[in-house]
């Protein structure tokens, strides 16, 4: 990949805001996953929760969270 497709113009505040939004959305899916009795909906919330787990980990890594050595592990 070349650098031409990346703007590199995100501020730290924008990244922190995105992390906050991702964590809130992840918590919402976790809560709904715990409350629903519908198996299909529960699986959907579980899938979204796990996807956001990767987003949160990656954003924390970008921000330099010392607890995240590598976002893909």
LUMGU-922011 format. One record per residue: residue in one letter; chain; x, y, z of N, C-alpha, C, CB in turn. Coordinates in pm, 1 decimal. Glycine has a CB too. Example, Ala and Ser with C-alpha at 12.3 -4.5 7.8 and 13.67 -1.06 7.14 Angstrom:
2
<atom residuo="a" cadena="A" n_u="1319.0" n_v="-569.0" n_w="780.0" ca_u="1230.0" ca_v="-450.0" ca_w="780.0" c_u="1320.0" c_v="-330.0" c_w="780.0" cb_u="1130.8" cb_v="-447.3" cb_w="904.6"/>
<atom residuo="s" cadena="A" n_u="1285.0" n_v="-225.0" n_w="708.0" ca_u="1367.0" ca_v="-106.0" ca_w="714.0" c_u="1290.0" c_v="3.0" c_w="787.0" cb_u="1408.4" cb_v="-59.8" cb_w="572.5"/>
END
This chain:
73
<atom residuo="x" cadena="A" n_u="83.6" n_v="-118.2" n_w="0.0" ca_u="0.0" ca_v="0.0" ca_w="0.0" c_u="87.6" c_v="123.9" c_w="0.0" cb_u="-94.8" cb_v="0.2" cb_w="120.7"/>
<atom residuo="x" cadena="A" n_u="41.7" n_v="220.5" n_w="-70.5" ca_u="116.0" ca_v="346.6" ca_w="-73.5" c_u="53.4" c_v="446.1" c_w="21.7" cb_u="120.4" cb_v="404.4" cb_w="-215.8"/>
<atom residuo="x" cadena="A" n_u="129.5" n_v="544.4" n_w="60.9" ca_u="81.8" ca_v="646.5" ca_w="153.0" c_u="-14.0" c_v="745.7" c_w="89.7" cb_u="197.5" cb_v="719.9" cb_w="210.1"/>
<atom residuo="x" cadena="A" n_u="-32.7" n_v="737.1" n_w="-40.7" ca_u="-118.6" ca_v="833.0" ca_w="-109.5" c_u="-264.2" c_v="825.2" c_w="-64.9" cb_u="-110.5" cb_v="810.9" cb_w="-258.0"/>
<atom residuo="x" cadena="A" n_u="-307.9" n_v="711.1" n_w="-18.5" ca_u="-447.9" ca_v="695.8" ca_w="19.1" c_u="-475.9" c_v="736.5" c_w="164.1" cb_u="-490.3" cb_v="552.9" cb_w="-2.2"/>
<atom residuo="x" cadena="A" n_u="-372.7" n_v="776.2" n_w="236.8" ca_u="-389.0" ca_v="815.0" ca_w="375.8" c_u="-364.2" c_v="964.7" c_w="392.2" cb_u="-294.0" cb_v="734.4" cb_w="465.8"/>
<atom residuo="x" cadena="A" n_u="-453.4" n_v="1030.2" n_w="466.4" ca_u="-442.9" ca_v="1174.4" ca_w="483.8" c_u="-356.4" c_v="1212.0" c_w="604.7" cb_u="-581.5" cb_v="1234.6" cb_w="498.7"/>
<atom residuo="x" cadena="A" n_u="-351.8" n_v="1126.2" n_w="705.9" ca_u="-275.8" ca_v="1153.9" ca_w="828.3" c_u="-314.1" c_v="1288.7" c_w="890.1" cb_u="-125.9" cb_v="1151.4" cb_w="798.6"/>
<atom residuo="x" cadena="A" n_u="-442.5" n_v="1317.0" n_w="891.1" ca_u="-484.3" ca_v="1446.5" ca_w="944.7" c_u="-579.5" c_v="1434.3" c_w="1062.9" cb_u="-549.6" cb_v="1527.5" cb_w="836.5"/>
<atom residuo="x" cadena="A" n_u="-582.0" n_v="1321.0" n_w="1127.9" ca_u="-666.0" ca_v="1303.3" ca_w="1246.5" c_u="-594.7" c_v="1361.4" c_w="1368.1" cb_u="-699.5" cb_v="1152.9" cb_w="1269.2"/>
<atom residuo="x" cadena="A" n_u="-670.5" n_v="1428.8" n_w="1450.7" ca_u="-612.1" ca_v="1482.6" ca_w="1573.7" c_u="-623.6" c_v="1376.8" c_w="1683.9" cb_u="-683.1" cb_v="1616.2" cb_w="1616.3"/>
<atom residuo="x" cadena="A" n_u="-544.6" n_v="1395.6" n_w="1789.7" ca_u="-552.3" ca_v="1304.6" ca_w="1903.5" c_u="-692.3" c_v="1309.1" c_w="1963.6" cb_u="-446.2" cb_v="1340.6" cb_w="2010.0"/>
<atom residuo="x" cadena="A" n_u="-752.4" n_v="1426.3" n_w="1964.4" ca_u="-887.6" ca_v="1441.5" ca_w="2018.2" c_u="-987.7" c_v="1360.9" c_w="1937.0" cb_u="-928.4" cb_v="1589.2" cb_w="2020.2"/>
<atom residuo="x" cadena="A" n_u="-975.3" n_v="1362.9" n_w="1805.0" ca_u="-1064.8" ca_v="1284.2" ca_w="1719.7" c_u="-1049.5" c_v="1134.1" c_w="1747.3" cb_u="-1036.7" cb_v="1313.9" cb_w="1570.9"/>
<atom residuo="x" cadena="A" n_u="-926.1" n_v="1090.6" n_w="1765.5" ca_u="-900.9" ca_v="948.9" ca_w="1793.0" c_u="-956.5" c_v="911.6" c_w="1930.4" cb_u="-749.0" cb_v="917.8" cb_w="1785.7"/>
<atom residuo="x" cadena="A" n_u="-935.7" n_v="996.7" n_w="2029.7" ca_u="-989.2" ca_v="971.5" ca_w="2164.1" c_u="-1142.2" c_v="969.5" c_w="2163.1" cb_u="-938.5" cb_v="1078.3" cb_w="2262.9"/>
<atom residuo="x" cadena="A" n_u="-1203.2" n_v="1059.7" n_w="2085.6" ca_u="-1349.7" ca_v="1061.3" ca_w="2073.8" c_u="-1400.7" c_v="933.2" c_w="2007.7" cb_u="-1395.8" cb_v="1184.3" cb_w="1993.0"/>
<atom residuo="x" cadena="A" n_u="-1330.2" n_v="887.4" n_w="1906.5" ca_u="-1369.1" ca_v="763.9" ca_w="1839.8" c_u="-1357.8" c_v="645.8" c_w="1935.3" cb_u="-1282.6" cb_v="740.3" cb_w="1715.3"/>
<atom residuo="x" cadena="A" n_u="-1253.4" n_v="643.1" n_w="2015.9" ca_u="-1237.1" ca_v="538.5" ca_w="2116.5" c_u="-1353.8" c_v="542.3" c_w="2215.2" cb_u="-1102.4" cb_v="554.9" cb_w="2191.1"/>
<atom residuo="x" cadena="A" n_u="-1388.9" n_v="659.7" n_w="2262.2" ca_u="-1500.1" ca_v="673.4" ca_w="2355.5" c_u="-1629.5" c_v="622.6" c_w="2293.6" cb_u="-1516.0" cb_v="819.1" cb_w="2398.7"/>
<atom residuo="x" cadena="A" n_u="-1656.5" n_v="658.9" n_w="2169.4" ca_u="-1777.4" ca_v="614.0" ca_w="2101.1" c_u="-1778.3" c_v="462.5" c_w="2082.6" cb_u="-1790.1" cb_v="683.0" cb_w="1965.8"/>
<atom residuo="x" cadena="A" n_u="-1662.7" n_v="407.2" n_w="2046.0" ca_u="-1652.3" ca_v="262.1" ca_w="2025.7" c_u="-1674.9" c_v="187.5" c_w="2157.3" cb_u="-1514.2" cb_v="225.3" cb_w="1966.6"/>
<atom residuo="x" cadena="A" n_u="-1618.4" n_v="238.3" n_w="2266.7" ca_u="-1636.4" ca_v="173.6" ca_w="2396.9" c_u="-1781.6" c_v="180.3" c_w="2442.6" cb_u="-1545.7" cb_v="238.8" cb_w="2501.7"/>
<atom residuo="x" cadena="A" n_u="-1846.1" n_v="293.9" n_w="2417.7" ca_u="-1987.3" ca_v="307.8" ca_w="2455.2" c_u="-2074.6" c_v="211.7" c_w="2375.3" cb_u="-2034.7" cb_v="452.3" cb_w="2433.5"/>
<atom residuo="x" cadena="A" n_u="-2046.7" n_v="202.3" n_w="2246.1" ca_u="-2124.2" ca_v="113.0" ca_w="2160.6" c_u="-2099.4" c_v="-32.7" c_w="2199.8" cb_u="-2088.7" cb_v="135.7" cb_w="2012.2"/>
<atom residuo="x" cadena="A" n_u="-1975.6" n_v="-64.4" n_w="2231.6" ca_u="-1942.2" ca_v="-199.7" ca_w="2275.4" c_u="-2017.0" c_v="-233.1" c_w="2404.7" cb_u="-1789.5" cb_v="-214.1" cb_w="2295.9"/>
<atom residuo="x" cadena="A" n_u="-2020.0" n_v="-140.1" n_w="2498.5" ca_u="-2092.3" ca_v="-161.5" ca_w="2624.2" c_u="-2241.7" c_v="-179.6" c_w="2600.3" cb_u="-2068.8" cb_v="-44.2" cb_w="2719.4"/>
<atom residuo="x" cadena="A" n_u="-2296.8" n_v="-106.1" n_w="2505.0" ca_u="-2437.9" ca_v="-119.2" ca_w="2470.5" c_u="-2467.1" c_v="-260.6" c_w="2419.0" cb_u="-2477.9" cb_v="-13.7" cb_w="2364.6"/>
<atom residuo="x" cadena="A" n_u="-2381.6" n_v="-309.7" n_w="2329.7" ca_u="-2400.7" ca_v="-445.1" ca_w="2276.4" c_u="-2384.1" c_v="-550.1" c_w="2386.6" cb_u="-2301.0" cb_v="-472.4" cb_w="2161.6"/>
<atom residuo="x" cadena="A" n_u="-2291.3" n_v="-528.1" n_w="2477.1" ca_u="-2272.4" ca_v="-622.0" ca_w="2587.7" c_u="-2398.1" c_v="-627.5" c_w="2674.6" cb_u="-2149.6" cb_v="-581.8" cb_w="2673.1"/>
<atom residuo="x" cadena="A" n_u="-2449.9" n_v="-510.2" n_w="2705.3" ca_u="-2570.0" ca_v="-501.9" ca_w="2787.5" c_u="-2688.9" c_v="-570.2" c_w="2720.1" cb_u="-2603.4" cb_v="-356.0" cb_w="2817.0"/>
<atom residuo="x" cadena="A" n_u="-2707.5" n_v="-541.2" n_w="2592.4" ca_u="-2818.5" ca_v="-602.9" ca_w="2518.4" c_u="-2799.1" c_v="-753.7" c_w="2505.3" cb_u="-2831.7" cb_v="-539.5" cb_w="2378.9"/>
<atom residuo="x" cadena="A" n_u="-2675.1" n_v="-795.4" n_w="2488.8" ca_u="-2644.2" ca_v="-937.9" ca_w="2478.3" c_u="-2684.3" c_v="-1010.3" c_w="2607.6" cb_u="-2493.0" cb_v="-958.7" cb_w="2448.8"/>
<atom residuo="x" cadena="A" n_u="-2660.9" n_v="-946.2" n_w="2721.0" ca_u="-2692.8" ca_v="-1006.4" ca_w="2850.9" c_u="-2843.4" c_v="-1012.9" c_w="2876.2" cb_u="-2625.5" cb_v="-927.8" cb_w="2962.5"/>
<atom residuo="x" cadena="A" n_u="-2916.5" n_v="-916.1" n_w="2822.6" ca_u="-3058.7" ca_v="-903.8" ca_w="2853.3" c_u="-3151.3" c_v="-981.2" c_w="2759.9" cb_u="-3096.7" cb_v="-761.1" cb_w="2850.4"/>
<atom residuo="x" cadena="A" n_u="-3110.8" n_v="-1000.4" n_w="2636.2" ca_u="-3202.8" ca_v="-1059.2" ca_w="2539.2" c_u="-3216.5" c_v="-1210.6" c_w="2556.7" cb_u="-3156.0" cb_v="-1027.9" cb_w="2398.3"/>
<atom residuo="x" cadena="A" n_u="-3334.5" n_v="-1259.3" n_w="2530.6" ca_u="-3363.4" ca_v="-1402.9" ca_w="2536.1" c_u="-3361.5" c_v="-1462.5" c_w="2394.7" cb_u="-3501.0" cb_v="-1428.5" cb_w="2603.9"/>
<atom residuo="x" cadena="A" n_u="-3374.7" n_v="-1374.6" n_w="2295.6" ca_u="-3377.2" ca_v="-1417.2" ca_w="2156.3" c_u="-3236.0" c_v="-1458.6" c_w="2113.4" cb_u="-3432.0" cb_v="-1303.8" cb_w="2064.8"/>
<atom residuo="x" cadena="A" n_u="-3218.2" n_v="-1586.3" n_w="2080.0" ca_u="-3084.9" ca_v="-1639.3" ca_w="2047.6" c_u="-3021.9" c_v="-1568.6" c_w="1927.7" cb_u="-3093.6" cb_v="-1788.9" cb_w="2019.6"/>
<atom residuo="x" cadena="A" n_u="-3102.6" n_v="-1541.4" n_w="1826.4" ca_u="-3051.3" ca_v="-1475.7" ca_w="1705.3" c_u="-3000.5" c_v="-1334.4" c_w="1737.3" cb_u="-3161.6" cb_v="-1469.4" cb_w="1596.5"/>
<atom residuo="x" cadena="A" n_u="-3077.7" n_v="-1260.7" n_w="1816.1" ca_u="-3037.4" ca_v="-1125.1" ca_w="1855.9" c_u="-2914.5" c_v="-1129.1" c_w="1946.8" cb_u="-3153.8" cb_v="-1053.1" cb_w="1927.3"/>
<atom residuo="x" cadena="A" n_u="-2910.9" n_v="-1227.7" n_w="2035.1" ca_u="-2796.5" ca_v="-1242.4" ca_w="2126.2" c_u="-2667.9" c_v="-1264.5" c_w="2047.3" cb_u="-2819.6" cb_v="-1359.7" cb_w="2224.3"/>
<atom residuo="x" cadena="A" n_u="-2673.6" n_v="-1348.8" n_w="1946.3" ca_u="-2557.5" ca_v="-1376.0" ca_w="1861.6" c_u="-2516.1" c_v="-1250.4" c_w="1786.0" cb_u="-2587.9" cb_v="-1490.2" cb_w="1762.7"/>
<atom residuo="x" cadena="A" n_u="-2614.5" n_v="-1174.8" n_w="1738.3" ca_u="-2585.8" ca_v="-1050.1" ca_w="1666.8" c_u="-2513.2" c_v="-951.1" c_w="1758.2" cb_u="-2716.5" cb_v="-987.3" cb_w="1613.1"/>
<atom residuo="x" cadena="A" n_u="-2561.4" n_v="-935.4" n_w="1881.0" ca_u="-2495.7" ca_v="-843.9" ca_w="1976.1" c_u="-2357.0" c_v="-895.2" c_w="2014.0" cb_u="-2582.1" cb_v="-826.5" cb_w="2103.2"/>
<atom residuo="x" cadena="A" n_u="-2342.9" n_v="-1026.3" n_w="2027.4" ca_u="-2213.1" ca_v="-1085.0" ca_w="2059.0" c_u="-2112.9" c_v="-1057.9" c_w="1945.9" cb_u="-2227.3" cb_v="-1236.9" cb_w="2083.3"/>
<atom residuo="x" cadena="A" n_u="-2157.8" n_v="-1074.2" n_w="1823.6" ca_u="-2071.7" ca_v="-1050.1" ca_w="1707.1" c_u="-2027.3" c_v="-903.4" c_w="1702.2" cb_u="-2145.7" cb_v="-1088.1" cb_w="1576.3"/>
<atom residuo="x" cadena="A" n_u="-2121.4" n_v="-812.6" n_w="1724.8" ca_u="-2087.7" ca_v="-670.2" ca_w="1723.8" c_u="-1994.0" c_v="-633.8" c_w="1839.2" cb_u="-2215.1" cb_v="-585.7" cb_w="1731.5"/>
<atom residuo="x" cadena="A" n_u="-2017.7" n_v="-694.3" n_w="1955.2" ca_u="-1931.8" ca_v="-671.0" ca_w="2070.8" c_u="-1787.6" c_v="-712.0" c_w="2039.2" cb_u="-1984.2" cb_v="-748.7" cb_w="2193.8"/>
<atom residuo="x" cadena="A" n_u="-1772.5" n_v="-831.8" n_w="1981.6" ca_u="-1638.1" ca_v="-881.9" ca_w="1949.0" c_u="-1570.0" c_v="-796.7" c_w="1841.6" cb_u="-1646.0" cb_v="-1027.5" cb_w="1902.0"/>
<atom residuo="x" cadena="A" n_u="-1646.0" n_v="-750.6" n_w="1744.1" ca_u="-1589.0" ca_v="-664.5" ca_w="1639.8" c_u="-1539.1" c_v="-533.7" c_w="1700.4" cb_u="-1693.5" cb_v="-635.8" cb_w="1529.5"/>
<atom residuo="x" cadena="A" n_u="-1617.3" n_v="-477.3" n_w="1788.7" ca_u="-1576.9" ca_v="-352.6" ca_w="1852.5" c_u="-1460.0" c_v="-372.7" c_w="1947.7" cb_u="-1694.0" cb_v="-292.0" cb_w="1926.9"/>
<atom residuo="x" cadena="A" n_u="-1442.7" n_v="-492.6" n_w="1997.3" ca_u="-1327.4" ca_v="-523.4" ca_w="2081.6" c_u="-1198.5" c_v="-497.5" c_w="2003.2" cb_u="-1333.0" cb_v="-670.9" cb_w="2131.4"/>
<atom residuo="x" cadena="A" n_u="-1196.9" n_v="-537.5" n_w="1876.7" ca_u="-1081.1" ca_v="-513.2" ca_w="1791.1" c_u="-1061.0" c_v="-365.9" c_w="1761.7" cb_u="-1095.4" cb_v="-589.1" cb_w="1661.8"/>
<atom residuo="x" cadena="A" n_u="-1169.4" n_v="-294.1" n_w="1741.6" ca_u="-1162.6" ca_v="-149.7" ca_w="1716.9" c_u="-1104.3" c_v="-79.0" c_w="1838.5" cb_u="-1302.7" cb_v="-92.7" cb_w="1683.3"/>
<atom residuo="x" cadena="A" n_u="-1156.2" n_v="-111.7" n_w="1955.5" ca_u="-1110.1" ca_v="-49.5" ca_w="2079.9" c_u="-961.6" c_v="-79.1" c_w="2102.5" cb_u="-1193.9" cb_v="-99.8" cb_w="2200.2"/>
<atom residuo="x" cadena="A" n_u="-923.0" n_v="-202.5" n_w="2082.0" ca_u="-782.7" ca_v="-241.1" ca_w="2102.2" c_u="-690.9" c_v="-165.7" c_w="2005.3" cb_u="-765.5" cb_v="-393.7" cb_w="2083.9"/>
<atom residuo="x" cadena="A" n_u="-732.2" n_v="-153.1" n_w="1881.6" ca_u="-651.9" ca_v="-82.0" ca_w="1781.5" c_u="-640.0" c_v="66.7" c_w="1813.6" cb_u="-712.7" cb_v="-100.1" cb_w="1642.5"/>
<atom residuo="x" cadena="A" n_u="-750.7" n_v="128.6" n_w="1852.9" ca_u="-745.3" ca_v="270.9" ca_w="1887.7" c_u="-660.0" c_v="293.9" c_w="2011.0" cb_u="-885.8" cb_v="325.9" cb_w="1910.9"/>
<atom residuo="x" cadena="A" n_u="-669.9" n_v="205.5" n_w="2108.7" ca_u="-585.4" ca_v="217.4" ca_w="2227.6" c_u="-436.9" c_v="204.2" c_w="2189.9" cb_u="-624.2" cb_v="109.8" cb_w="2332.4"/>
<atom residuo="x" cadena="A" n_u="-407.8" n_v="115.0" n_w="2098.1" ca_u="-270.4" ca_v="96.2" ca_w="2051.2" c_u="-219.5" c_v="223.5" c_w="1982.7" cb_u="-262.3" cb_v="-24.1" cb_w="1954.1"/>
<atom residuo="x" cadena="A" n_u="-303.3" n_v="281.6" n_w="1897.7" ca_u="-266.4" ca_v="406.5" ca_w="1828.6" c_u="-236.9" c_v="516.8" c_w="1929.1" cb_u="-379.1" cb_v="451.2" cb_w="1732.7"/>
<atom residuo="x" cadena="A" n_u="-315.6" n_v="521.1" n_w="2036.1" ca_u="-296.4" ca_v="624.5" ca_w="2138.0" c_u="-179.5" c_v="594.8" c_w="2231.7" cb_u="-422.8" cb_v="640.5" cb_w="2219.0"/>
<atom residuo="x" cadena="A" n_u="-119.3" n_v="477.3" n_w="2218.5" ca_u="-0.9" ca_v="445.3" ca_w="2297.2" c_u="-29.6" c_v="380.0" c_w="2431.4" cb_u="76.9" cb_v="568.2" cb_w="2319.8"/>
<atom residuo="x" cadena="A" n_u="-143.2" n_v="314.6" n_w="2444.9" ca_u="-175.7" ca_v="243.1" ca_w="2569.0" c_u="-67.9" c_v="137.2" c_w="2593.6" cb_u="-318.7" cb_v="177.2" cb_w="2561.3"/>
<atom residuo="x" cadena="A" n_u="1.1" n_v="148.4" n_w="2704.5" ca_u="113.4" ca_v="58.5" ca_w="2734.1" c_u="68.8" c_v="-85.6" c_w="2757.2" cb_u="188.5" cb_v="108.0" cb_w="2856.2"/>
<atom residuo="x" cadena="A" n_u="-60.8" n_v="-106.5" n_w="2781.6" ca_u="-112.1" ca_v="-242.7" ca_w="2803.3" c_u="-133.9" c_v="-317.9" c_w="2672.8" cb_u="-242.4" cb_v="-237.6" cb_w="2880.9"/>
<atom residuo="x" cadena="A" n_u="-129.0" n_v="-247.2" n_w="2559.9" ca_u="-153.3" ca_v="-309.2" ca_w="2429.1" c_u="-20.3" c_v="-316.5" c_w="2354.7" cb_u="-260.3" cb_v="-228.5" cb_w="2345.9"/>
<atom residuo="x" cadena="A" n_u="39.8" n_v="-435.1" n_w="2354.3" ca_u="166.7" ca_v="-453.0" ca_w="2282.7" c_u="144.4" c_v="-454.7" c_w="2132.3" cb_u="235.9" cb_v="-583.0" cb_w="2327.0"/>
<atom residuo="x" cadena="A" n_u="41.6" n_v="-527.8" n_w="2091.3" ca_u="12.2" ca_v="-540.9" ca_w="1948.8" c_u="-138.6" c_v="-559.7" c_w="1932.4" cb_u="91.4" cb_v="-660.8" cb_w="1885.0"/>
<atom residuo="x" cadena="A" n_u="-202.7" n_v="-479.8" n_w="1847.2" ca_u="-348.7" ca_v="-487.3" ca_w="1838.1" c_u="-402.5" c_v="-615.8" c_w="1776.8" cb_u="-398.4" cb_v="-372.8" cb_w="1759.1"/>
<atom residuo="x" cadena="A" n_u="-320.3" n_v="-692.3" n_w="1710.8" ca_u="-368.8" ca_v="-814.4" ca_w="1644.9" c_u="-353.1" c_v="-939.3" c_w="1730.3" cb_u="-296.2" cb_v="-834.5" cb_w="1514.9"/>
<atom residuo="x" cadena="A" n_u="-304.5" n_v="-923.0" n_w="1850.6" ca_u="-287.3" ca_v="-1038.6" ca_w="1939.6" c_u="-379.3" c_v="-1030.9" c_w="2058.0" cb_u="-144.2" cb_v="-1048.8" cb_w="1987.4"/>
END
